[in-house]
């Protein structure tokens, strides 16, 4: 194998790794973010406390240190996770801490009249949340989620430190090998931008359209 | 069990009211009863020892200046506000309280949910669900809360939207409707739960004047065609006079005067009532 094929393969592998970790961690972040955000507005104070502790930990400490913790410290307690598991869960949980606050704020921003109408129609708390409040809150929280997911994409470069070669490290390696730093870092920059533009933005746009039904007059939209 | 029944009987036997209520309008067995109910925010008393009985199918209007506590009466009955003292009864059951070990204790959420199923409410600002069409607005609660099938709920919702004259707007979202149309959807939505009591909280106050009539017509029709107890807070004196069996004038957290509309509007006994009515009439 000549060196240029080798570099191209490494870059492609790195790109694929970054994509997979981004998708996996995004799924974890969205699911946990909505769950913890929902618990954060629970009527039971003990639940609220647990959610606050979760948010404070994941939002208040460094992502890299969290990854080190799961990867290097947990084995001392008999829990050994694969680098991929740590990468996907670790980044996902970190972003879910921010996401939970976004979810809380969005739920609390729904007009109080919606809550009152739900009580008057005798909805259970769960049904009210699922059918009335969340669909409206999701619409409000989508732009913030778009930011979080782009941030998440860029944070995936940290998985290199727990032994996974990804886009940034592959580019660095290619640059080191060839000495052509300008080319390979330009490729890396552009790749991150393209993933954000072609993956995250359309997802957020599509969701916004889906959840904006009834909010904008069709003629204007 | 028999003990708890006799205790309910005891509480029910308490004299409900020491206000001068017209005996013809104060039946032995009210459908809704406010018994010594008080509501305070901190040191501010919104409602002071309210006693009010409403008979099955009676139409009662509540009028009074702003801040007199009239909207709070409806909100307490809908359990949107917790009361500080007293008990509210609906259909012979305590709403705000429940029996536990032979004692009346504050009701749990589950108990309140069961009893308030008999009550429907329409709000000043409609509070329609913006992400649902008119039809979906009317179907959601019957499906989620009553467990109706989608077909049953849709048939019921369609019939009610026809009844309020919006058969052609079923697929419209609230933002595509006028204020009067939104309020009619809100009425249909409340009716889809088959309530026995309907509460109307200043339902025409947020409407342009030319849209008031269409909403009042729907309420008139409801009163004429359905067995419903109705309690409404309103600024539409003409409508209150024409539609109600009884009008209650609230002032400073108390019922200052109440009676049949002809009497209350035609020959008010209380100075406050006279002042209020003349101010309202002057304003046109």
Interface residues (C-beta under 8 A of the other chain):
Chain A: X111 X113 X114 X116 X117 X119 X120 X121 X122 X123 X124 X127 X131 X132 X135 X136 X139 X211 X213 X214 X215 X216 X217
Chain B: X78 X79 X80 X113 X116 X117 X119 X120 X121 X123 X125 X126 X127 X128 X129 X130 X131 X132 X133 X140 X141 X144 X145 X173 X174 X175 X176 X186 X189 X190 X193
